[in-house]
Amino acid sequence: FFEWRYDTLPPNDAHLQRIADHVSAYLQIVRSQLLATVPKAIVHCMILPSKENLLAEFQEEVAGKEEPQLRRLINESEEIAGQREGIKKRLVLLQRAAKEIAAFM
């Protein structure tokens, strides 16, 4: 592609010019990658502590709530709450049954 640039130079100079062009192209690639990566890293470093702080605040807020208050927070319908309670009861029964079966084996 750039061979015509090197035709007029002596062989040693042409070789050095090729090396210089390759190094220059490599540095341009590294520069463009840094330009793309550094802002992302800065944003990541800014958001990560914020995320952890938000999570801690959320845990503090939710930790003291009773079940009805939590249901209101997640907008859970009574139908879904009933299904969840039924599944919890079934789980307890299945766990008891598994223990009884394991006792006979």
Residue pairs with C-beta under 8 A, 6 or more apart in sequence:
2 21
5 17
6 14
6 17
6 18
7 14
9 17
62 70
62 73
65 73
71 81
76 84
